Amino acid sequence: MIYSSKCRSIANAELSHAGDGFANGTIDLGGLQVAQVTTFNKVWAAYDGGPDNQGFTMFEPRVIPQGFSMLGSYSQPNNKPQFGWVLVAKDVSSSTTNGTLKQPVDYTLVWNSASLSITQDFPGYVWLPIAPNGYKALGHVVTTTPDKPSLDKIRCVRSDLTYQGETYSWIWGTGKDSDPSGFNVYDVRPSNRGTQAPGVRVGTFVAQNGGSTSLQSIACLKNINANTKYMPNLRQIDAILQAYSPSMYLHPDEAYLPSSVNWFFSNGGLLYKKGQESNPVPIAQNGTNLPQDPNNDGAYWLDLPADEANKERVKKGDLQSSKAYVHVKPMLGGTFTDVAMWVFYPFNGPARAIVEFITINLGKIGEHVGDWEHVTLRVSNFNGQLWQVYFSQHNKGTWVDASQLEFQSWSKPVVYSSLHGHASYPHPGLVLQGTNGTGIRNDTSKGDLVMDMGTYELVCAEYLGSAVVEPAWLNYFREWGPKTDYSIDDELKKVEKLLSGKLKSAFENFVKSLPKEVLGAEGPTGPKVKNNWSGDEA
C-alpha cells in the first residue's frame, strides 16, 4: 500500500485534538512566521538524465496562504512520485524599516536549457534572486521564458534569520552524479543538524555550475525561538505512534528474535566488571544496578547467562515481550519531530557473505551479544504528517520518503529486519553490503514473525523535562556485550579454504574494510551513546 491522501487524512484526524503549538499549521521562527505548502504547479521538466535517467521537474507552490510569500521553488527527480514541500513566509515582526522579508533587487540567470539536447517540453530558465543588503536568498525562481521574473514573485529573508546550508541529495545534472565541473541541481539542508541546532530546511533546491557542498548563493532559515515550542505533548506523541507505528517483519528463518530489555535482565543477563570476571552480577529490573556515569572505559560489560542451556535460550530472544523504546526529539530547528524507535535483541547472529554469486557462511563473524537497532519517524510539526522514515543498517542507514514506503492499516509503515544482522529495510529481498559483487548478505522477507512497534515505552523526550522518567539502563554508557571471544583470523581461514585466487583476494579485501560493529569484534553500546541521539541520522 502506498502513502496516499487517505493516509494523511487519517493521521490528521488522529491529531485533530492537538493543543499547544504542535500541528497548528504555522511556526514562528522569531518575527518570521512560516507555513508548509505541499501542493505544486509544474513549471518545467526534463525527461532524461539524473537518477535512473528519468529526468526531473521544477515546481512552484500552488496555493500560498493569505499574507505569505514564496521563498523558492521546489524540484525533485522523476524516478519517484511527486512528494515534497516548501516553506512560505510572512513578516510578523514589529519593525517598519527592517522587516524580516524583502523583495529582491534583481535576478541573475543561473542556467537555461535552450541550447541543450535533452528531452523537454520547452526551454526552462533558473533565476537567482539578488538580495538587498542585510538579506539572503533562500531559493530560485523558474520560468519558461528568458524574461526576468517579477520582483514581487519571491522574498528574501533578513540575514539574522538565515543559516548556512549544504547540498545533500542530487536531483539532476548535465554531467555525472555530483560532477563538480558540470551543472547540477541539489536539495538543500542546514549544514549543522541536531536537537539544539537552529537551522531550518526550506524545501528549496540550489542550481549551481560547479561549486562545493557548502553553499554561498542559497541559505536555510534559522529559528531564533526555542526549538521545542512546537513539539508534541505526551498525548500528541501517543497519537503520532497510534497513527504511524510500524510493523516490523522478521525473516521467517530468524533464530535471534527481539525481546524487552527487562526480559533479558530477568532471564539471567549479567553485569561483568574488569578484574572481577569470575564474579558477575545479575542485572536488576530496569538496570538500576548498572553504572550510571557517562563513560565507556571498558571497565564494565553485559553478557548472556553463564550456563549453556540458559545462554542458548536467551540468545533466541522473546518476541512476545518485545517493545519499541521511543526517544522523541526536535529536528531541523523544531519544525520536525523525530521519533526514534529502538529495538533490543539479546543476540546478533552470524553473517553470510556473497563472493561473486557464491554464498558463504562466515562462521562466528558478525555474532555479538546485545544488539540495538532503530527506525526513526520524521513528522512535520506544521501538520503532524509523516514525511520520512530512517532505516538503520549496521553502521549507517537511509532516509526513505513516505511516498515510497509500504504501508499497512493505511498509515503504518512496514519495516523488514534482515536475517541475523537485524538491519532495517523498507522492502523485502536481498541487499548486498559491499561492492563489485562481494559483500554481506542482508536478506529480508515477510512471514509470520512480526513485531508490532506500536507496543512501546517512551524512554526519553528531553524537551518535556520531568514528564518522562528515563529508565536506569538508558544511562548505562558501557557495552551491552563482551568483546569478541573468538579469533576473527581463525574464522577467516576457515572461510578462505572454500575460495581460491581472485575470489580469495576479493574476500580478504572486503573483510578488512568492515567496521568492528559488523565483525562483532566490539560489544555494542546503547542508544544514548549513538551520535544520532542528539544529532541527525547519518
VMD Tcl script that draws the C-alpha trace (Angstrom):
set ca {
  {0.00 0.00 0.00}
  {1.36 3.44 -0.96}
  {1.13 6.52 1.25}
  {-1.92 8.40 0.00}
  {-4.16 11.33 0.77}
  {-6.32 8.89 2.75}
  {-3.31 8.12 4.98}
  {-2.82 11.83 5.54}
  {-6.47 12.41 6.43}
  {-6.44 9.53 8.92}
  {-3.28 10.89 10.54}
  {-4.68 14.41 10.66}
  {-7.88 13.10 12.25}
  {-5.77 11.37 14.92}
  {-4.06 14.67 15.66}
  {-7.06 16.97 15.26}
  {-7.32 17.40 19.03}
  {-3.75 18.72 19.14}
  {-3.17 21.55 21.56}
  {-0.22 23.79 22.27}
  {1.77 24.67 19.14}
  {2.06 21.26 17.50}
  {0.23 20.65 14.19}
  {-1.42 24.06 14.16}
  {-0.31 24.98 10.63}
  {2.29 27.70 11.21}
  {5.52 28.16 13.15}
  {7.01 31.48 14.33}
  {10.79 31.47 13.93}
  {11.13 34.88 15.58}
  {9.38 37.67 13.69}
  {9.05 35.35 10.70}
  {6.04 33.05 10.50}
  {6.34 30.07 8.15}
  {3.84 27.57 6.74}
  {4.42 24.34 4.84}
  {3.00 24.10 1.29}
  {2.67 20.60 -0.18}
  {0.77 21.21 -3.44}
  {2.55 22.48 -6.53}
  {2.17 23.63 -10.11}
  {4.61 22.16 -12.60}
  {6.77 24.82 -14.26}
  {9.32 22.89 -16.31}
  {10.66 19.35 -16.71}
  {13.39 17.34 -18.39}
  {12.74 13.69 -19.19}
  {16.23 12.20 -19.25}
  {19.39 12.48 -17.17}
  {19.50 12.44 -13.38}
  {18.69 9.47 -11.15}
  {17.71 6.41 -13.22}
  {17.96 8.65 -16.32}
  {14.34 9.74 -15.83}
  {14.89 13.50 -15.64}
  {13.48 15.95 -13.09}
  {10.75 18.54 -12.64}
  {10.68 22.04 -11.18}
  {7.56 23.30 -9.40}
  {6.28 26.36 -7.59}
  {3.80 26.43 -4.68}
  {0.20 26.23 -5.89}
  {-1.75 27.85 -3.06}
  {0.11 30.28 -0.81}
  {-1.84 31.34 2.31}
  {-3.02 34.95 2.51}
  {-0.22 37.26 3.61}
  {2.54 34.70 2.98}
  {5.23 34.87 0.27}
  {7.20 32.34 -1.74}
  {10.82 31.75 -0.68}
  {11.79 29.50 -3.57}
  {10.71 26.79 -5.98}
  {10.67 23.02 -5.39}
  {12.32 20.33 -7.50}
  {12.65 16.55 -7.45}
  {13.77 13.68 -9.71}
  {11.15 11.96 -11.86}
  {12.14 8.49 -10.63}
  {9.78 8.76 -7.64}
  {6.23 10.02 -7.01}
  {5.76 13.75 -6.52}
  {6.04 14.20 -2.78}
  {7.59 17.24 -1.18}
  {7.11 20.60 0.44}
  {8.46 24.13 0.64}
  {8.08 26.75 3.30}
  {6.37 30.08 2.63}
  {6.82 33.04 4.97}
  {5.06 36.02 6.50}
  {6.65 39.02 8.23}
  {5.18 39.22 11.74}
  {7.89 41.47 13.17}
  {7.12 44.89 14.62}
  {9.75 46.67 12.51}
  {8.56 49.04 9.76}
  {12.02 49.66 8.31}
  {13.93 46.43 8.88}
  {11.34 43.71 8.35}
  {12.14 40.04 8.15}
  {11.20 39.85 4.44}
  {12.11 41.99 1.45}
  {11.83 41.75 -2.32}
  {15.00 41.03 -4.30}
  {16.59 43.97 -6.08}
  {17.26 41.98 -9.26}
  {17.79 38.48 -10.67}
  {20.76 36.63 -12.15}
  {20.18 33.94 -14.76}
  {21.90 30.85 -13.34}
  {21.09 28.41 -16.13}
  {18.85 27.76 -19.08}
  {18.12 24.67 -21.14}
  {17.52 26.34 -24.51}
  {20.72 25.05 -26.12}
  {20.73 21.59 -24.54}
  {19.95 18.38 -26.41}
  {17.66 16.97 -23.76}
  {14.05 15.82 -23.87}
  {11.97 18.75 -22.62}
  {8.63 20.40 -23.33}
  {10.20 23.82 -23.87}
  {13.23 25.74 -22.58}
  {13.50 26.39 -18.87}
  {15.25 29.25 -17.07}
  {16.50 29.23 -13.48}
  {16.95 32.59 -11.74}
  {18.78 33.52 -8.55}
  {17.25 36.45 -6.63}
  {19.74 39.21 -5.78}
  {19.00 40.07 -2.18}
  {19.20 43.61 -0.77}
  {21.93 44.38 1.75}
  {21.35 42.54 5.01}
  {19.16 39.86 3.40}
  {19.72 36.49 1.73}
  {18.01 34.40 -0.94}
  {16.58 31.01 0.08}
  {15.58 29.63 -3.29}
  {15.30 30.04 -7.03}
  {12.55 31.17 -9.41}
  {11.92 29.08 -12.55}
  {10.40 30.45 -15.77}
  {9.77 29.23 -19.30}
  {10.80 32.48 -20.99}
  {14.06 34.47 -20.94}
  {12.27 37.42 -19.31}
  {13.22 38.15 -15.71}
  {10.56 37.25 -13.13}
  {8.68 39.98 -11.31}
  {10.46 41.30 -8.22}
  {7.22 40.64 -6.33}
  {7.43 36.91 -7.13}
  {9.65 35.95 -4.20}
  {11.02 37.26 -0.92}
  {14.49 37.31 0.63}
  {14.98 36.88 4.39}
  {16.84 39.10 6.84}
  {20.30 37.63 7.39}
  {19.96 37.06 11.14}
  {17.13 34.63 10.39}
  {19.21 32.59 7.91}
  {21.57 29.67 8.44}
  {24.41 28.08 6.49}
  {23.18 25.35 4.15}
  {24.75 22.48 2.25}
  {23.88 20.28 -0.72}
  {22.95 16.69 0.08}
  {20.70 14.93 -2.43}
  {21.42 15.06 -6.15}
  {18.33 15.88 -8.20}
  {19.73 16.30 -11.73}
  {22.77 17.39 -13.69}
  {24.28 17.71 -17.13}
  {27.23 15.57 -16.09}
  {27.54 12.52 -13.89}
  {26.13 12.36 -10.38}
  {27.63 15.23 -8.39}
  {30.20 16.06 -11.09}
  {31.58 19.36 -9.70}
  {32.58 20.59 -13.14}
  {29.07 20.47 -14.59}
  {25.65 21.95 -13.87}
  {23.84 20.21 -11.01}
  {20.65 20.60 -9.01}
  {20.61 19.54 -5.34}
  {18.33 19.59 -2.34}
  {19.44 21.99 0.40}
  {19.59 21.34 4.13}
  {21.24 23.06 7.14}
  {24.92 22.18 7.40}
  {24.61 21.56 11.15}
  {21.67 19.48 12.36}
  {20.74 18.23 15.80}
  {18.37 18.68 18.70}
  {19.92 22.05 19.61}
  {20.77 23.29 16.10}
  {18.54 26.17 14.91}
  {18.85 25.51 11.15}
  {15.52 25.06 9.33}
  {15.22 23.30 5.98}
  {13.18 25.39 3.50}
  {12.49 22.59 1.00}
  {14.01 24.53 -1.89}
  {16.85 23.50 -4.20}
  {20.09 25.01 -5.41}
  {21.15 25.10 -9.05}
  {24.87 25.60 -9.49}
  {27.61 25.35 -12.07}
  {30.38 23.54 -10.22}
  {30.88 24.57 -6.62}
  {31.22 22.72 -3.33}
  {28.76 21.21 -0.90}
  {28.94 24.40 1.21}
  {26.57 26.97 -0.24}
  {27.02 30.68 -0.78}
  {24.09 31.51 -3.07}
  {21.20 29.84 -1.19}
  {20.67 29.89 2.60}
  {18.48 27.96 5.02}
  {16.29 29.51 7.69}
  {17.16 29.91 11.35}
  {14.81 29.52 14.29}
  {15.75 32.13 16.90}
  {12.92 30.97 19.17}
  {13.12 27.78 21.23}
  {13.34 24.58 19.18}
  {10.78 22.98 21.50}
  {7.90 25.47 21.19}
  {6.02 23.50 18.53}
  {6.85 19.97 19.70}
  {4.13 17.45 20.62}
  {3.00 16.93 24.20}
  {2.57 13.46 25.73}
  {-0.93 12.98 24.37}
  {0.18 14.05 20.90}
  {3.20 11.71 20.99}
  {0.81 8.84 21.67}
  {-1.40 9.99 18.76}
  {1.64 10.02 16.46}
  {2.56 6.49 17.49}
  {-1.02 5.25 17.19}
  {-1.11 6.63 13.66}
  {2.37 5.72 12.37}
  {3.92 2.94 14.49}
  {5.48 0.42 12.07}
  {5.00 -3.30 11.75}
  {8.41 -4.99 11.61}
  {8.71 -8.28 9.74}
  {11.49 -10.56 10.88}
  {12.88 -13.05 8.40}
  {10.97 -16.38 8.53}
  {14.27 -18.17 9.29}
  {15.29 -15.72 12.02}
  {16.59 -17.57 15.09}
  {17.54 -14.50 17.14}
  {14.41 -12.53 17.98}
  {13.99 -9.24 19.85}
  {12.92 -9.05 23.47}
  {12.25 -6.41 26.05}
  {15.25 -5.20 28.00}
  {13.70 -6.39 31.25}
  {13.12 -9.88 29.81}
  {16.85 -10.07 29.12}
  {17.67 -8.85 32.62}
  {15.23 -11.19 34.40}
  {16.33 -14.22 32.35}
  {19.92 -14.22 33.51}
  {21.59 -11.19 31.93}
  {24.86 -10.49 33.74}
  {26.97 -7.42 34.52}
  {30.73 -8.02 34.38}
  {33.48 -5.83 35.82}
  {37.07 -5.87 34.62}
  {39.28 -7.68 37.12}
  {36.27 -9.46 38.66}
  {35.26 -11.60 35.68}
  {34.70 -14.65 37.87}
  {32.02 -12.88 39.88}
  {29.42 -11.36 37.51}
  {26.34 -9.69 38.98}
  {22.72 -10.36 37.90}
  {21.15 -7.25 36.41}
  {18.23 -5.75 38.32}
  {14.95 -4.79 36.67}
  {15.25 -1.55 34.67}
  {19.03 -1.81 35.16}
  {19.00 0.00 38.47}
  {22.35 -1.58 39.45}
  {24.12 -0.66 36.19}
  {26.86 2.02 36.30}
  {25.30 5.44 35.60}
  {28.33 7.60 34.89}
  {28.58 8.77 31.23}
  {31.80 6.89 30.42}
  {32.79 3.91 28.33}
  {36.19 2.94 29.67}
  {35.91 -0.80 29.12}
  {35.54 -1.47 32.83}
  {32.04 -2.99 32.55}
  {30.07 -5.02 30.04}
  {26.92 -7.12 29.84}
  {26.65 -10.75 28.79}
  {24.30 -13.69 28.45}
  {23.66 -16.17 31.30}
  {26.74 -18.18 32.24}
  {25.21 -21.67 31.95}
  {25.00 -23.03 28.42}
  {21.32 -24.05 28.49}
  {20.08 -20.61 29.52}
  {22.63 -18.89 27.30}
  {21.24 -20.60 24.19}
  {17.65 -19.92 25.29}
  {18.22 -16.21 25.92}
  {20.10 -15.82 22.64}
  {16.85 -16.60 20.85}
  {15.03 -13.66 22.45}
  {11.34 -13.39 23.26}
  {9.17 -11.74 20.62}
  {6.13 -11.66 22.90}
  {7.89 -9.38 25.40}
  {9.46 -7.09 22.80}
  {8.63 -3.41 22.61}
  {9.90 -0.27 20.92}
  {11.84 2.12 23.15}
  {10.94 5.60 21.98}
  {13.05 8.77 22.00}
  {11.29 11.94 20.81}
  {13.40 14.95 19.81}
  {13.18 18.22 17.85}
  {14.90 18.36 14.48}
  {15.55 20.98 11.80}
  {15.09 23.91 14.14}
  {12.00 22.44 15.78}
  {10.00 22.27 12.54}
  {10.01 18.46 12.64}
  {9.70 15.83 15.35}
  {11.95 12.80 15.09}
  {10.56 9.70 16.80}
  {13.43 7.24 17.16}
  {12.11 3.73 17.87}
  {14.78 1.45 19.32}
  {14.54 -2.35 19.37}
  {16.70 -4.63 21.54}
  {17.89 -8.10 20.52}
  {19.77 -10.24 23.07}
  {21.93 -11.66 20.29}
  {23.06 -10.83 16.76}
  {23.58 -13.92 14.62}
  {26.43 -14.90 12.28}
  {26.82 -13.13 8.96}
  {26.73 -14.56 5.47}
  {28.62 -13.15 2.50}
  {28.39 -13.27 -1.27}
  {31.62 -13.54 -3.24}
  {30.73 -13.26 -6.92}
  {27.44 -15.16 -6.61}
  {28.79 -17.71 -4.12}
  {27.08 -17.53 -0.70}
  {29.43 -18.26 2.20}
  {28.62 -18.74 5.88}
  {31.08 -16.65 7.91}
  {31.23 -18.87 10.98}
  {31.11 -16.74 14.11}
  {31.89 -13.49 12.29}
  {29.12 -10.99 12.97}
  {27.98 -12.62 16.20}
  {27.69 -10.41 19.26}
  {25.65 -10.11 22.44}
  {23.25 -7.19 22.80}
  {22.07 -5.75 19.50}
  {20.39 -2.31 19.31}
  {18.60 -1.32 16.09}
  {16.22 1.53 15.29}
  {13.96 3.24 12.81}
  {13.11 6.93 13.03}
  {9.84 8.58 12.02}
  {10.15 12.20 10.84}
  {6.88 14.03 11.44}
  {6.02 17.60 10.42}
  {5.35 19.96 13.33}
  {3.16 22.02 10.98}
  {0.51 19.37 10.44}
  {1.53 16.10 12.10}
  {2.16 14.38 8.77}
  {4.72 11.59 8.40}
  {7.30 12.63 5.80}
  {10.16 10.20 6.05}
  {11.37 7.07 7.83}
  {15.02 6.37 8.58}
  {16.12 2.73 8.38}
  {19.28 1.93 10.38}
  {21.55 -0.51 8.58}
  {24.60 -1.65 10.54}
  {26.85 1.42 10.93}
  {24.79 3.65 8.61}
  {21.29 3.82 7.12}
  {18.98 5.64 4.75}
  {16.02 8.04 4.74}
  {13.01 6.99 2.65}
  {10.14 9.31 1.73}
  {6.71 8.21 2.95}
  {5.56 8.11 -0.68}
  {7.98 5.23 -1.32}
  {7.10 3.08 1.68}
  {4.88 0.04 2.05}
  {2.00 0.60 4.49}
  {-0.45 -1.49 6.47}
  {-3.67 -0.21 8.04}
  {-3.39 2.84 5.77}
  {-0.79 4.79 7.69}
  {1.57 2.32 9.38}
  {4.91 1.77 7.58}
  {6.28 -1.72 7.08}
  {9.85 -2.44 8.20}
  {11.85 -5.52 7.25}
  {14.57 -6.81 9.61}
  {17.44 -8.65 7.94}
  {18.27 -12.27 8.78}
  {20.64 -12.50 11.80}
  {22.02 -8.94 11.34}
  {18.71 -7.16 12.09}
  {19.38 -4.20 9.79}
  {16.18 -2.41 8.75}
  {14.93 -2.08 5.18}
  {11.78 -0.66 3.56}
  {11.20 -3.55 1.14}
  {11.78 -7.32 1.11}
  {14.58 -9.00 -0.81}
  {18.36 -9.15 -0.80}
  {20.52 -6.09 -0.17}
  {24.26 -6.54 -0.65}
  {26.50 -4.58 1.70}
  {29.62 -4.29 -0.39}
  {30.87 -3.61 -3.93}
  {31.73 -5.45 -7.13}
  {29.65 -8.50 -6.29}
  {31.28 -9.10 -2.91}
  {29.64 -8.23 0.39}
  {27.49 -9.13 3.37}
  {24.06 -10.60 2.60}
  {21.08 -8.76 4.08}
  {18.08 -10.99 3.42}
  {14.57 -9.82 4.30}
  {11.19 -11.44 3.77}
  {7.62 -11.32 5.03}
  {6.44 -14.16 7.23}
  {4.67 -14.94 10.49}
  {7.28 -13.35 12.76}
  {6.04 -9.79 13.22}
  {6.81 -7.18 15.86}
  {4.16 -4.54 16.45}
  {6.22 -1.43 17.19}
  {3.06 0.23 18.45}
  {3.81 -1.61 21.70}
  {6.20 0.99 23.01}
  {7.77 2.61 26.04}
  {8.55 6.31 25.93}
  {12.04 6.41 27.48}
  {13.16 9.95 26.66}
  {11.84 13.31 25.49}
  {14.29 15.83 26.95}
  {12.17 18.83 25.99}
  {9.33 17.62 28.25}
  {11.57 17.76 31.32}
  {10.46 15.56 34.23}
  {7.31 14.38 32.41}
  {9.28 11.41 31.05}
  {11.36 9.37 33.53}
  {14.34 7.69 31.88}
  {14.98 4.06 32.89}
  {18.35 3.44 34.50}
  {19.52 1.15 31.68}
  {19.27 4.06 29.23}
  {22.06 5.85 31.11}
  {24.35 2.83 31.04}
  {27.07 4.04 28.66}
  {29.18 0.89 28.59}
  {28.95 -2.09 26.26}
  {25.93 -4.37 26.06}
  {28.10 -7.33 25.14}
  {31.67 -8.57 25.62}
  {34.42 -8.08 23.10}
  {34.78 -10.97 20.69}
  {35.70 -14.27 22.37}
  {36.86 -15.94 19.16}
  {39.67 -15.31 16.68}
  {38.45 -13.45 13.60}
  {41.59 -14.58 11.76}
  {40.81 -18.23 12.52}
  {37.24 -17.80 11.30}
  {38.51 -16.18 8.10}
  {40.93 -19.01 7.46}
  {38.04 -21.48 7.63}
  {36.12 -19.47 5.04}
  {39.12 -18.88 2.79}
  {39.61 -22.63 2.38}
  {36.49 -22.52 0.23}
  {37.95 -19.84 -2.05}
  {40.90 -19.50 -4.35}
  {42.71 -16.96 -6.49}
  {40.84 -13.72 -7.20}
  {37.86 -14.76 -5.09}
  {40.08 -15.20 -2.03}
  {41.77 -11.84 -2.58}
  {38.45 -10.04 -3.12}
  {37.06 -11.57 0.07}
  {40.10 -10.62 2.18}
  {39.97 -7.00 0.99}
  {36.25 -6.83 1.69}
  {36.55 -8.18 5.25}
  {39.37 -5.73 6.07}
  {37.04 -2.87 5.13}
  {34.27 -3.93 7.53}
  {33.75 -1.92 10.74}
  {34.22 -3.69 14.08}
  {30.46 -3.47 14.67}
  {29.76 -5.71 11.67}
  {32.58 -8.13 12.55}
  {31.20 -8.47 16.06}
  {34.62 -7.59 17.47}
  {33.24 -4.99 19.88}
  {30.32 -5.19 22.28}
  {27.74 -2.63 21.07}
  {26.80 0.41 23.10}
  {23.24 1.50 23.93}
  {21.04 4.11 22.22}
  {22.19 7.14 24.22}
  {25.81 6.64 23.16}
  {25.00 6.80 19.44}
  {25.76 10.01 17.52}
  {22.17 10.28 16.32}
  {20.86 10.56 19.90}
  {21.39 14.32 19.88}
  {22.31 14.68 16.20}
  {20.67 13.94 12.89}
  {20.66 10.49 11.36}
  {23.62 9.77 9.07}
}
mol new
graphics top color blue
foreach p $ca { graphics top sphere $p radius 0.5 }
foreach p [lrange $ca 0 end-1] q [lrange $ca 1 end] { graphics top cylinder $p $q radius 0.2 }
display resetview
